Amino acid sequence: MKIALLHYSAPPVVGGVESVLEHHATLMANDGHQVHVIAGRGEQFDPRVPFMHVPLIDSRHSQVLSVKQELDKGMFPADFVELTAKIEGQLAELVSETDLLIAHNVCSLNKNLALTAALFNISRKNKKPQLVLWHHDLAWTTPRYQDELHPGHPWDLLKTAWQGVKQVVVSDMRQDELSGLMGLDKSDVTVIPNGVDVEKFFKLEEQTRSYVQKLDLMQASPLLLLPARITPRKNIEFALQVLAALRTRFSSAQIVVTGPLGPHNPANIKYFDRLRALRTTLGLSNAAHFLAELTDEYIPDAVISDFYRLADALLFPSQEEGFGIPILEAGFAGLPVFCSDIPPLKKLGGEFVNYFSPDENHETVAKRVADHFSASPIFGLRASVRLHYTWERVYKTGIVPLLKG
């Protein structure tokens, strides 16, 4: 599909809508669409996404500001019609072969009403492109804009339901406001929220990104971390049993075991085989992940650090440790810790971690872990963001249906 994204400005101009536009363009390009950006300021930010510079779209263009100064006083500028026609002509040429034109905020704010009017004219005269009005803010429902708005044309364009366009807002509150303002059924206003770029937010290594995507870890809730070599003294089978019991209450719970096989004992290979057989028996094939199955190479410390940021808790059931670095690392990362009560770990964790005997009933430990997550608002919010508000999730559940519809 050929898609154009329109706003007053685009990256590297800094702004909330500009950031959203960049993410939308990137996600659409990743999905195989032909995307271009039209804006009055900005530059090309992705080699796959052409940037089309139309100066008169800019809310800060001198001619636009001159017209706005009169409009804000309730006067209809003598050159408004001419400016509208000029913008309309430039836009119509740029989008003549476009299937979908998504206009961000320019038909809900009064920053450039000549642009708004130009888009209205294009929507009335042409069957293509399909116009999507994507509203982040609404001038007519925001007190600070009221002195700049007046009865009649062109101000009424911001509160009129245009025929044949799709209306999108970023929140339920905006849906209520827009449907009330324009007399629309709420079902005629699609809510597609903004998202979080997990990879950029956590500055994830490329190798980590690959693992996250391959293992679908963004669907984990909660995600447990066991940073240990695959050797019997690490008691990994106990962690698998705890996970299986935990999933009776948290069906999306997963665990990542980051370490390779222990290098000094050939028996570790047989131990790994037993762990994988136990994983199958417990029904954890898509929930218990051994990075040793994905690579034979050394995993850099930076990648391991990424998993501390992604995880919701450290589960460390070792039967024997000389020290216990993961306890310290979890402390730095702000992770809750569930670990065995052997002396070295108790010395490191003190009163700040949750202990259990490495021989304790795994269901008892799982209940303790589940009770923690059930009562934790921090985990609740993390899980909600991860499951509903990553950009990939927003694209899949909101934007893709919009494009297909």
C-alpha positions as CSV (number, residue, x, y, z in Angstrom):
1,M,0.0,0.0,0.0
2,K,1.2,3.6,-0.7
3,I,0.8,5.6,2.4
4,A,1.5,9.3,3.1
5,L,2.0,10.7,6.6
6,L,1.3,14.4,7.1
7,H,2.1,16.8,9.9
8,Y,3.3,20.4,10.3
9,S,6.8,19.1,11.0
10,A,8.7,15.8,11.1
11,P,11.9,14.5,12.8
12,P,14.5,15.6,13.7
13,V,12.1,18.3,14.9
14,V,11.4,17.2,18.5
15,G,7.8,16.7,19.5
16,G,5.3,14.1,20.6
17,V,3.5,13.9,17.3
18,E,6.7,14.0,15.4
19,S,7.9,11.0,17.4
20,V,4.7,9.1,16.7
21,L,4.9,9.9,13.0
22,E,8.5,8.4,12.9
23,H,7.4,5.2,14.6
24,H,4.4,4.8,12.4
25,A,6.5,5.3,9.3
26,T,9.1,2.8,10.4
27,L,6.5,0.2,11.4
28,M,4.7,0.6,8.1
29,A,7.9,0.4,6.1
30,N,8.9,-2.7,8.1
31,D,5.6,-4.2,7.1
32,G,6.4,-3.7,3.4
33,H,4.3,-0.6,2.7
34,Q,5.6,2.3,0.5
35,V,5.6,5.2,2.9
36,H,6.5,8.9,2.5
37,V,6.3,11.8,4.9
38,I,5.0,15.2,4.0
39,A,5.9,18.1,6.3
40,G,6.8,21.8,6.4
41,R,9.9,21.2,8.5
42,G,12.1,18.1,9.0
43,E,14.4,15.7,7.2
44,Q,14.5,12.2,5.9
45,F,14.9,9.9,8.9
46,D,14.7,6.5,7.3
47,P,16.3,5.6,3.9
48,R,13.1,3.7,3.0
49,V,10.8,6.7,3.7
50,P,11.1,9.7,1.4
51,F,10.6,13.1,2.9
52,M,8.6,15.6,0.9
53,H,9.1,19.2,2.0
54,V,6.2,21.6,1.6
55,P,7.1,24.8,3.4
56,L,3.5,26.2,3.5
57,I,2.5,23.2,5.7
58,D,4.7,24.4,8.5
59,S,2.8,26.0,11.3
60,R,5.6,28.5,11.7
61,H,5.8,29.6,8.1
62,S,5.7,33.4,8.0
63,Q,2.6,33.5,5.6
64,V,0.8,31.0,7.8
65,L,1.6,32.9,10.9
66,S,0.4,36.2,9.3
67,V,-2.9,34.5,8.4
68,K,-3.3,32.9,11.8
69,Q,-2.9,36.3,13.5
70,E,-6.0,37.6,11.8
71,L,-7.9,34.4,12.2
72,D,-7.3,34.4,15.9
73,K,-9.0,37.7,16.1
74,G,-12.1,36.4,14.3
75,M,-11.2,38.0,11.0
76,F,-11.2,36.2,7.6
77,P,-7.9,37.1,5.9
78,A,-8.0,38.4,2.3
79,D,-5.3,35.9,1.3
80,F,-6.8,32.9,3.0
81,V,-8.4,31.4,-0.1
82,E,-5.3,31.9,-2.2
83,L,-3.1,30.3,0.5
84,T,-5.5,27.4,0.7
85,A,-5.5,26.9,-3.0
86,K,-1.7,26.9,-3.2
87,I,-1.4,24.3,-0.4
88,E,-4.2,22.2,-2.0
89,G,-2.5,22.2,-5.4
90,Q,0.9,21.2,-3.9
91,L,-0.6,18.4,-1.8
92,A,-2.9,17.1,-4.5
93,E,0.1,16.5,-6.7
94,L,2.1,14.8,-4.0
95,V,-0.7,12.4,-3.0
96,S,-2.3,11.7,-6.4
97,E,-0.9,8.1,-6.5
98,T,-1.3,7.5,-2.7
99,D,-3.8,5.0,-1.4
100,L,-4.0,6.4,2.2
101,L,-3.2,9.9,3.6
102,I,-2.9,10.0,7.3
103,A,-3.0,13.6,8.6
104,H,-1.8,13.9,12.2
105,N,-3.4,16.7,14.3
106,V,-3.7,19.2,11.4
107,C,-7.5,18.8,11.2
108,S,-8.1,19.2,14.9
109,L,-5.8,22.2,15.8
110,N,-5.9,25.7,14.4
111,K,-2.2,26.0,13.8
112,N,-2.6,26.2,10.0
113,L,-6.3,26.4,9.0
114,A,-5.4,26.9,5.4
115,L,-3.9,23.4,5.4
116,T,-7.0,22.1,7.1
117,A,-9.2,23.7,4.5
118,A,-6.9,22.4,1.7
119,L,-7.3,18.8,3.0
120,F,-11.1,19.3,3.3
121,N,-11.2,20.3,-0.4
122,I,-9.1,17.4,-1.4
123,S,-11.3,15.0,0.5
124,R,-14.4,16.3,-1.3
125,K,-13.0,16.4,-4.8
126,N,-11.1,13.1,-5.0
127,K,-11.8,9.5,-4.2
128,K,-8.1,8.9,-3.6
129,P,-6.4,9.0,-1.3
130,Q,-8.5,7.7,1.6
131,L,-8.1,10.3,4.3
132,V,-7.5,9.4,7.9
133,L,-7.7,12.2,10.4
134,W,-5.5,11.2,13.4
135,H,-6.3,13.4,16.4
136,H,-3.9,13.8,19.3
137,D,-5.3,17.1,20.5
138,L,-8.6,18.9,20.0
139,A,-8.7,22.7,19.9
140,W,-12.4,23.0,20.4
141,T,-12.3,21.0,23.7
142,T,-9.2,22.6,25.1
143,P,-9.6,25.8,27.2
144,R,-6.3,27.4,26.1
145,Y,-7.5,27.6,22.4
146,Q,-10.9,29.0,23.0
147,D,-10.0,32.7,22.5
148,E,-8.6,31.8,19.0
149,L,-11.7,30.0,17.8
150,H,-14.8,31.6,16.3
151,P,-18.1,30.6,14.6
152,G,-18.1,29.8,10.9
153,H,-15.6,28.8,8.3
154,P,-12.7,27.8,8.6
155,W,-12.9,27.3,12.4
156,D,-15.9,24.9,12.1
157,L,-13.8,22.5,10.0
158,L,-12.2,21.5,13.3
159,K,-15.4,20.3,14.8
160,T,-17.3,19.0,11.8
161,A,-17.5,15.3,10.8
162,W,-16.1,15.3,7.2
163,Q,-17.8,12.8,4.9
164,G,-15.8,9.8,3.8
165,V,-12.9,10.1,6.2
166,K,-11.7,7.9,9.0
167,Q,-11.4,9.4,12.5
168,V,-8.7,8.1,14.8
169,V,-7.9,9.3,18.3
170,V,-5.2,8.3,20.8
171,S,-7.2,7.7,23.9
172,D,-10.7,6.9,25.2
173,M,-10.9,10.5,26.6
174,R,-10.3,11.9,23.1
175,Q,-12.9,9.5,21.7
176,D,-15.5,10.8,24.1
177,E,-14.5,14.4,23.3
178,L,-14.5,14.0,19.5
179,S,-17.7,12.0,19.3
180,G,-19.5,14.6,21.4
181,L,-18.0,17.5,19.5
182,M,-18.9,16.1,16.1
183,G,-22.1,14.2,17.0
184,L,-20.5,10.9,16.0
185,D,-21.2,7.5,17.4
186,K,-18.2,6.4,19.5
187,S,-18.0,3.3,17.2
188,D,-17.2,5.7,14.3
189,V,-14.1,6.9,16.2
190,T,-11.2,4.4,16.4
191,V,-8.9,4.5,19.4
192,I,-5.3,3.7,18.6
193,P,-2.9,4.6,21.5
194,N,0.7,5.7,21.3
195,G,3.4,3.2,22.3
196,V,6.8,2.7,23.8
197,D,9.9,1.6,21.8
198,V,11.2,-1.1,24.1
199,E,14.4,-1.6,22.1
200,K,15.4,2.1,22.2
201,F,14.1,2.7,25.8
202,F,16.3,-0.1,27.1
203,K,19.1,0.5,24.5
204,L,19.0,-3.2,23.8
205,E,21.9,-4.9,22.0
206,E,21.2,-6.2,18.6
207,Q,21.8,-9.8,19.9
208,T,19.3,-9.2,22.6
209,R,16.7,-7.9,20.1
210,S,17.1,-11.1,18.1
211,Y,16.5,-13.2,21.2
212,V,13.5,-11.2,22.3
213,Q,11.9,-11.5,18.8
214,K,12.7,-15.1,18.3
215,L,11.4,-16.1,21.8
216,D,8.5,-13.7,21.7
217,L,9.5,-12.5,25.2
218,M,7.3,-9.4,25.1
219,Q,4.3,-11.7,25.7
220,A,5.8,-13.0,28.9
221,S,4.0,-12.0,32.1
222,P,5.9,-12.3,34.3
223,L,9.4,-12.9,32.8
224,L,11.8,-14.7,35.2
225,L,15.6,-14.6,34.8
226,L,18.0,-17.3,35.8
227,P,21.5,-16.2,34.8
228,A,23.4,-19.4,35.4
229,R,25.5,-22.0,33.7
230,I,23.7,-25.3,32.9
231,T,25.2,-27.5,35.6
232,P,23.4,-29.6,38.3
233,R,24.4,-27.4,41.3
234,K,22.4,-24.6,39.8
235,N,19.2,-26.6,40.5
236,I,17.6,-25.5,37.2
237,E,15.0,-28.3,37.3
238,F,13.6,-26.7,40.4
239,A,13.2,-23.5,38.5
240,L,11.3,-25.3,35.8
241,Q,9.0,-26.9,38.3
242,V,8.3,-23.5,40.0
243,L,7.5,-22.0,36.6
244,A,5.0,-24.8,35.8
245,A,3.3,-24.2,39.1
246,L,3.4,-20.4,38.6
247,R,1.7,-20.7,35.2
248,T,-1.5,-22.1,36.9
249,R,-2.0,-18.4,38.1
250,F,0.0,-16.5,35.5
251,S,-0.5,-18.5,32.3
252,S,2.0,-16.3,30.3
253,A,4.9,-16.7,32.8
254,Q,8.2,-17.5,31.1
255,I,11.8,-18.0,32.2
256,V,15.1,-17.3,30.4
257,V,18.2,-19.3,31.4
258,T,21.1,-17.4,30.0
259,G,24.2,-19.5,30.7
260,P,26.0,-22.1,28.5
261,L,26.7,-25.6,29.6
262,G,29.3,-25.9,32.4
263,P,32.7,-26.2,30.6
264,H,34.5,-28.7,32.9
265,N,32.2,-31.7,33.4
266,P,31.0,-33.9,30.4
267,A,28.0,-34.9,32.6
268,N,26.5,-31.5,32.0
269,I,25.4,-32.6,28.5
270,K,23.3,-35.3,30.1
271,Y,22.0,-32.8,32.6
272,F,20.9,-30.5,29.8
273,D,19.2,-33.4,28.1
274,R,17.3,-34.1,31.3
275,L,16.3,-30.5,31.6
276,R,14.9,-30.4,28.1
277,A,13.0,-33.6,28.7
278,L,11.5,-32.2,31.9
279,R,10.6,-29.0,30.0
280,T,8.6,-31.1,27.6
281,T,7.0,-33.1,30.4
282,L,5.9,-30.0,32.2
283,G,4.5,-28.4,29.0
284,L,7.0,-25.5,29.0
285,S,8.3,-25.8,25.4
286,N,7.3,-22.2,24.7
287,A,7.9,-20.9,28.2
288,A,11.3,-22.1,29.4
289,H,14.1,-20.8,27.2
290,F,17.7,-21.8,27.2
291,L,19.9,-19.3,25.3
292,A,22.4,-22.2,25.0
293,E,20.0,-23.6,22.4
294,L,20.4,-20.5,20.3
295,T,24.1,-20.0,20.4
296,D,27.3,-21.9,21.3
297,E,29.2,-18.6,21.5
298,Y,29.9,-16.5,24.6
299,I,27.1,-14.1,25.3
300,P,28.4,-10.6,26.1
301,D,27.8,-9.0,29.5
302,A,25.9,-6.2,27.7
303,V,23.3,-8.8,26.5
304,I,23.0,-10.3,30.0
305,S,22.5,-6.8,31.4
306,D,19.7,-6.3,28.9
307,F,17.9,-9.3,30.3
308,Y,18.1,-7.8,33.8
309,R,16.2,-4.8,32.5
310,L,13.7,-6.9,30.7
311,A,12.9,-9.4,33.4
312,D,10.4,-9.0,36.2
313,A,12.3,-11.1,38.8
314,L,15.4,-13.1,39.5
315,L,14.8,-16.8,40.3
316,F,18.1,-18.3,41.6
317,P,17.6,-21.7,43.2
318,S,21.2,-22.8,43.4
319,Q,22.2,-25.6,45.8
320,E,25.7,-24.4,46.0
321,E,27.4,-21.0,45.4
322,G,30.8,-19.6,46.4
323,F,29.5,-16.0,46.1
324,G,26.4,-15.1,44.0
325,I,27.0,-12.2,41.7
326,P,23.4,-12.3,40.2
327,I,22.0,-11.2,43.6
328,L,24.1,-8.0,43.3
329,E,23.2,-7.5,39.7
330,A,19.5,-7.9,40.5
331,G,19.9,-5.3,43.2
332,F,21.4,-2.8,40.7
333,A,18.6,-3.6,38.2
334,G,15.8,-3.1,40.8
335,L,14.6,-6.7,40.3
336,P,12.8,-8.6,43.1
337,V,14.9,-11.7,44.0
338,F,13.7,-15.2,44.9
339,C,16.7,-17.3,45.8
340,S,17.8,-20.3,47.8
341,D,18.7,-19.7,51.4
342,I,22.3,-20.9,51.2
343,P,24.8,-18.8,53.3
344,P,26.5,-16.9,50.5
345,L,23.2,-15.7,49.0
346,K,21.8,-14.8,52.4
347,K,24.9,-12.8,53.2
348,L,24.5,-10.8,50.0
349,G,20.8,-10.4,50.0
350,G,20.3,-9.7,53.7
351,E,16.7,-8.9,54.5
352,F,16.0,-7.6,51.0
353,V,15.3,-10.7,49.1
354,N,12.9,-13.7,49.3
355,Y,14.5,-17.0,50.4
356,F,13.5,-20.6,50.1
357,S,15.2,-23.9,50.7
358,P,16.5,-25.5,47.5
359,D,14.7,-28.6,48.7
360,E,11.4,-26.8,49.4
361,N,8.2,-27.8,47.7
362,H,8.2,-26.0,44.3
363,E,4.4,-25.3,44.5
364,T,5.0,-23.4,47.8
365,V,7.7,-21.3,46.2
366,A,5.5,-20.7,43.1
367,K,2.7,-19.5,45.4
368,R,5.1,-17.0,47.1
369,V,6.2,-15.7,43.7
370,A,2.6,-15.5,42.4
371,D,1.5,-13.6,45.6
372,H,4.3,-11.1,45.1
373,F,3.3,-10.4,41.5
374,S,-0.4,-10.2,42.3
375,A,0.3,-7.5,44.9
376,S,2.9,-5.6,43.0
377,P,1.7,-2.4,41.2
378,I,5.1,-2.0,39.6
379,F,4.8,-5.4,38.0
380,G,1.1,-4.7,37.1
381,L,2.1,-1.6,35.2
382,R,5.1,-3.2,33.6
383,A,3.0,-6.1,32.4
384,S,0.3,-3.9,31.0
385,V,2.8,-1.7,29.1
386,R,4.6,-4.8,27.7
387,L,1.4,-6.5,26.6
388,H,-0.5,-3.6,25.2
389,Y,1.7,-0.5,24.6
390,T,4.8,-1.6,22.8
391,W,4.9,-0.1,19.3
392,E,4.9,-3.5,17.8
393,R,1.7,-4.4,19.7
394,V,0.0,-1.1,18.8
395,Y,0.8,-1.7,15.2
396,K,-0.5,-5.2,15.1
397,T,-3.7,-4.6,17.0
398,G,-4.6,-1.1,16.0
399,I,-2.8,0.2,12.8
400,V,-2.9,-3.0,10.8
401,P,-6.7,-3.3,11.0
402,L,-7.0,0.4,10.1
403,L,-4.9,-0.1,7.0
404,K,-6.8,-3.2,5.9
405,G,-10.2,-1.6,6.6
